[in-house]
Amino acid sequence: MKECKTVSTSLCMYFLLTLLFSIPFSAVLAGLGIKADLSIQLLSILTTICVIPILIKRYTRKLEITIPFDKHLNLSFSKVLYYTLIGIGSSMILGILTNLINLLLLQFDMQMTMPDLSFKNDAFYNMIIILSVCVIAPVFEELFFRGFILQALKRHGNVFAIITTSILFALLHGNLVQAIPVFALSIVISYSVIRTNNVLIGILIHFLNNSLSIFELFFVKNVVISAIFLLVSIGFIIFTISTIIKKRTMILNYYHLYKGKNITYFFKNWVSIVFLVLTLLMTATSFIKI
């Protein structure tokens, strides 16, 4: 129970510290006359690189956790590619589910939204988007979620840790458009980190996934490249489904062998409940009337 409460405390502190750091940073950016859309992206980067290291240092020490990061550990390209394909394929499958939910909501004049990460006619702004999505997010999010949270929860069972970490990671995105596909990706990343005992593989998978998303956004108006991307996506999905079918016995055996605590165990303390309520309220605001 101590690990669960501490993890939830760290997540609530993430909200609080992000808010506190945002105040002076916002004032500085406004004073420099930076446009609102660019200011939002810069603010996200600045708060992330300030807040995450503080939380990691404090709470890894409190729970006596060592982040499994070894840049010298041999990670074969084929292994990284294998988990990346399954991770992206899994997120694409649930992405289809997300689109179906949105289509259903349209019947009630409702729609799910997510932060705007599209490119603009501003080279510097686009560079900041790429930096935020392809570098800052993979490194800092993986160190926090797979380096700290996953390792803390692993004490209650690998499957418990993998699923709970993925739920928390999805909830923190604050919208279902990202949360549902991200949950599937996180399952694969979390498993790969436990399997290799190295958070570096999580950073690499996260980087490749986000880079592919950015690539798609950059060429979204190019019909030929969009068609190629669609075919590649179908390939990812087919590969993922076939792999899951092929490995289904191994997956079930792993689940039963390393199940550990039930997921509800994590939310049997008031701090976890507070975090859950906060993130659900955030998610609720992502639904808009059209």
C-alpha positions as CSV (number, residue, x, y, z in Angstrom):
1,M,0.0,0.0,0.0
2,K,2.9,2.4,0.7
3,E,4.1,2.2,-2.9
4,C,0.6,2.9,-4.3
5,K,0.1,5.9,-2.0
6,T,3.6,7.3,-2.7
7,V,3.1,6.9,-6.5
8,S,-0.2,8.8,-6.3
9,T,1.3,11.5,-4.1
10,S,4.1,12.0,-6.8
11,L,1.4,12.3,-9.5
12,C,-0.6,14.9,-7.4
13,M,2.6,16.7,-6.7
14,Y,3.2,16.8,-10.5
15,F,0.0,18.8,-10.9
16,L,0.9,21.1,-8.1
17,L,4.5,21.8,-9.1
18,T,3.5,22.2,-12.7
19,L,1.0,24.9,-11.7
20,L,3.6,26.6,-9.4
21,F,6.3,26.6,-12.1
22,S,3.9,27.8,-14.7
23,I,3.2,31.1,-12.9
24,P,6.8,32.6,-13.2
25,F,7.4,30.9,-16.6
26,S,4.2,32.3,-18.0
27,A,5.1,35.8,-16.8
28,V,8.5,35.7,-18.4
29,L,7.2,34.4,-21.7
30,A,4.4,37.0,-21.7
31,G,7.0,39.7,-21.0
32,L,9.0,38.5,-23.9
33,G,6.0,39.0,-26.1
34,I,5.9,35.4,-27.2
35,K,2.6,34.3,-29.0
36,A,0.1,32.2,-27.0
37,D,0.5,29.0,-29.0
38,L,4.3,29.0,-28.9
39,S,4.2,30.0,-25.2
40,I,2.0,27.0,-24.4
41,Q,4.5,24.6,-26.0
42,L,7.5,26.3,-24.3
43,L,5.7,26.2,-21.0
44,S,5.2,22.5,-21.3
45,I,8.8,21.9,-22.0
46,L,10.1,24.1,-19.2
47,T,7.8,22.7,-16.5
48,T,8.5,19.1,-17.6
49,I,12.3,19.5,-17.4
50,C,12.0,21.2,-14.0
51,V,9.3,19.1,-12.3
52,I,10.0,15.5,-13.3
53,P,13.6,15.4,-12.0
54,I,12.5,16.8,-8.7
55,L,9.8,14.1,-8.3
56,I,12.1,11.3,-9.5
57,K,14.9,12.3,-7.0
58,R,12.5,12.7,-4.1
59,Y,10.4,9.6,-4.5
60,T,12.9,7.1,-5.8
61,R,14.9,7.9,-2.6
62,K,11.8,7.6,-0.4
63,L,11.0,4.1,-1.8
64,E,14.6,3.1,-2.3
65,I,14.3,2.6,-6.0
66,T,17.0,2.5,-8.6
67,I,16.0,3.4,-12.1
68,P,17.1,0.5,-14.4
69,F,19.0,2.6,-17.0
70,D,22.1,1.1,-18.7
71,K,23.2,2.8,-21.9
72,H,25.9,0.1,-22.2
73,L,23.4,-2.8,-22.1
74,N,23.2,-4.6,-25.4
75,L,19.8,-3.7,-26.9
76,S,19.6,-5.3,-30.4
77,F,17.9,-3.3,-33.1
78,S,15.7,-6.2,-33.9
79,K,14.4,-6.3,-30.2
80,V,13.7,-2.6,-30.2
81,L,12.0,-2.8,-33.6
82,Y,9.9,-5.8,-32.5
83,Y,8.5,-4.1,-29.4
84,T,8.0,-0.9,-31.4
85,L,6.0,-2.5,-34.1
86,I,3.7,-4.2,-31.5
87,G,3.4,-1.1,-29.5
88,I,2.5,1.1,-32.4
89,G,0.2,-1.6,-33.9
90,S,-1.6,-2.0,-30.5
91,S,-2.1,1.8,-30.2
92,M,-3.4,1.9,-33.8
93,I,-5.9,-0.8,-33.0
94,L,-7.3,1.1,-30.0
95,G,-7.0,4.3,-32.1
96,I,-9.7,2.8,-34.4
97,L,-11.8,2.2,-31.3
98,T,-11.3,5.9,-30.4
99,N,-12.5,7.0,-33.8
100,L,-15.6,4.8,-33.6
101,I,-16.4,6.4,-30.2
102,N,-16.0,9.8,-31.7
103,L,-18.3,8.9,-34.6
104,L,-20.9,7.7,-32.0
105,L,-20.6,11.0,-30.1
106,L,-21.2,13.0,-33.2
107,Q,-24.7,11.6,-33.3
108,F,-25.3,13.5,-30.1
109,D,-23.5,16.6,-31.2
110,M,-20.5,15.8,-29.0
111,Q,-16.8,15.3,-29.8
112,M,-13.6,14.3,-28.0
113,T,-10.7,16.7,-28.3
114,M,-7.0,16.7,-27.7
115,P,-4.2,19.3,-27.6
116,D,-3.3,20.8,-31.0
117,L,0.1,19.6,-32.1
118,S,-0.3,20.4,-35.8
119,F,2.4,22.3,-37.6
120,K,2.2,25.9,-38.5
121,N,3.9,28.3,-41.0
122,D,6.5,29.0,-38.3
123,A,9.8,27.0,-38.4
124,F,10.7,27.8,-34.8
125,Y,7.3,26.7,-33.5
126,N,7.5,23.5,-35.5
127,M,11.0,22.8,-34.1
128,I,9.6,23.3,-30.6
129,I,6.8,20.8,-31.3
130,I,9.3,18.2,-32.6
131,L,11.6,18.8,-29.5
132,S,8.7,18.4,-27.1
133,V,7.1,15.4,-28.7
134,C,10.2,13.5,-29.9
135,V,12.8,14.3,-27.2
136,I,11.4,15.7,-24.0
137,A,8.3,13.5,-23.7
138,P,10.1,10.1,-24.4
139,V,13.0,10.9,-22.1
140,F,11.2,12.5,-19.1
141,E,8.0,10.5,-19.3
142,E,9.8,7.2,-19.5
143,L,12.2,8.0,-16.6
144,F,9.2,8.9,-14.5
145,F,6.6,6.3,-15.5
146,R,8.8,3.3,-16.4
147,G,11.8,4.3,-14.4
148,F,10.1,5.2,-11.1
149,I,6.4,4.3,-11.1
150,L,6.7,0.9,-12.8
151,Q,9.6,-0.1,-10.6
152,A,7.7,0.9,-7.4
153,L,4.5,-1.0,-8.4
154,K,6.4,-4.1,-9.6
155,R,6.8,-5.0,-5.9
156,H,3.1,-6.0,-6.0
157,G,3.4,-8.1,-9.2
158,N,4.6,-7.5,-12.8
159,V,1.1,-7.6,-14.4
160,F,-0.3,-5.3,-11.7
161,A,2.6,-2.9,-12.3
162,I,2.3,-3.0,-16.1
163,I,-1.5,-2.4,-16.2
164,T,-1.6,0.1,-13.4
165,T,1.3,2.2,-14.8
166,S,-0.4,2.2,-18.2
167,I,-3.7,3.3,-16.7
168,L,-2.0,6.2,-14.8
169,F,0.0,7.1,-17.9
170,A,-3.2,7.2,-20.0
171,L,-5.1,9.2,-17.4
172,L,-2.4,11.9,-17.2
173,H,-3.0,12.7,-20.8
174,G,-6.3,14.2,-19.8
175,N,-8.3,13.2,-22.9
176,L,-9.6,9.9,-24.4
177,V,-8.3,10.6,-27.9
178,Q,-4.8,10.1,-26.6
179,A,-5.4,8.1,-23.5
180,I,-7.0,5.0,-25.2
181,P,-4.2,4.4,-27.8
182,V,-1.5,5.4,-25.2
183,F,-2.8,2.8,-22.8
184,A,-2.0,0.0,-25.3
185,L,1.4,1.5,-26.2
186,S,2.2,1.8,-22.5
187,I,1.4,-1.9,-21.9
188,V,4.0,-2.9,-24.5
189,I,6.6,-0.4,-23.3
190,S,6.2,-1.4,-19.6
191,Y,6.5,-5.1,-20.5
192,S,9.6,-4.5,-22.6
193,V,11.2,-2.5,-19.7
194,I,10.6,-5.3,-17.2
195,R,11.7,-7.9,-19.7
196,T,15.1,-6.1,-20.4
197,N,15.4,-4.4,-17.0
198,N,16.4,-1.3,-18.9
199,V,14.3,1.9,-19.2
200,L,16.3,2.8,-22.3
201,I,14.3,0.5,-24.5
202,G,11.1,2.4,-23.3
203,I,12.7,5.7,-24.3
204,L,13.6,4.3,-27.7
205,I,10.1,2.9,-28.4
206,H,8.5,6.1,-27.2
207,F,10.8,8.1,-29.4
208,L,10.0,6.0,-32.5
209,N,6.3,6.1,-31.8
210,N,6.1,9.8,-31.4
211,S,8.5,10.4,-34.3
212,L,6.1,8.4,-36.6
213,S,3.2,10.5,-35.3
214,I,5.0,13.7,-36.1
215,F,6.0,12.4,-39.5
216,E,2.3,11.7,-40.2
217,L,1.3,15.2,-39.1
218,F,4.0,16.8,-41.2
219,F,2.9,15.1,-44.4
220,V,-0.9,15.0,-43.6
221,K,-1.7,17.0,-46.8
222,N,0.5,14.9,-49.0
223,V,-1.8,12.3,-50.7
224,V,0.9,9.9,-51.7
225,I,2.7,9.8,-48.4
226,S,-0.6,9.5,-46.5
227,A,-1.5,6.5,-48.7
228,I,1.9,4.9,-47.9
229,F,1.4,5.6,-44.2
230,L,-2.1,4.0,-44.4
231,L,-0.6,0.8,-45.9
232,V,2.2,0.8,-43.3
233,S,-0.4,1.2,-40.5
234,I,-2.3,-1.8,-41.9
235,G,1.0,-3.8,-41.8
236,F,1.6,-2.8,-38.2
237,I,-1.9,-3.9,-37.2
238,I,-1.7,-7.2,-39.0
239,F,1.7,-7.9,-37.5
240,T,0.4,-7.1,-34.0
241,I,-2.7,-9.2,-34.3
242,S,-0.8,-12.2,-35.7
243,T,1.9,-11.9,-32.9
244,I,-0.8,-11.7,-30.2
245,I,-2.5,-14.8,-31.6
246,K,0.8,-16.7,-32.0
247,K,1.9,-15.7,-28.4
248,R,-1.5,-16.0,-26.8
249,T,-0.5,-19.0,-24.6
250,M,2.7,-17.3,-23.4
251,I,0.7,-14.1,-22.7
252,L,-1.9,-16.0,-20.6
253,N,0.8,-17.9,-18.7
254,Y,2.7,-14.7,-18.0
255,Y,-0.5,-13.1,-16.7
256,H,-1.4,-15.9,-14.3
257,L,2.2,-16.3,-13.2
258,Y,2.9,-12.7,-12.5
259,K,-0.5,-11.3,-11.8
260,G,0.0,-10.1,-8.3
261,K,-2.5,-7.7,-6.8
262,N,-5.8,-6.7,-8.4
263,I,-5.8,-3.3,-10.1
264,T,-8.3,-2.0,-7.5
265,Y,-5.7,-2.4,-4.9
266,F,-3.9,0.8,-6.2
267,F,-7.0,2.9,-5.5
268,K,-7.6,1.8,-1.9
269,N,-6.1,5.0,-0.5
270,W,-7.4,8.6,-0.5
271,V,-4.5,10.0,-2.5
272,S,-5.1,7.6,-5.4
273,I,-8.7,8.5,-5.3
274,V,-7.9,12.2,-5.4
275,F,-5.7,11.7,-8.4
276,L,-8.3,9.6,-10.2
277,V,-11.0,12.3,-9.6
278,L,-8.6,15.1,-10.9
279,T,-7.7,13.2,-14.1
280,L,-11.4,12.2,-14.8
281,L,-12.4,15.8,-14.4
282,M,-9.6,16.8,-16.8
283,T,-10.8,14.1,-19.3
284,A,-14.4,15.3,-19.0
285,T,-13.4,18.8,-20.1
286,S,-12.0,17.3,-23.3
287,F,-15.6,16.6,-24.5
288,I,-17.1,19.5,-26.3
289,K,-20.5,20.4,-27.8
290,I,-20.5,21.0,-31.5
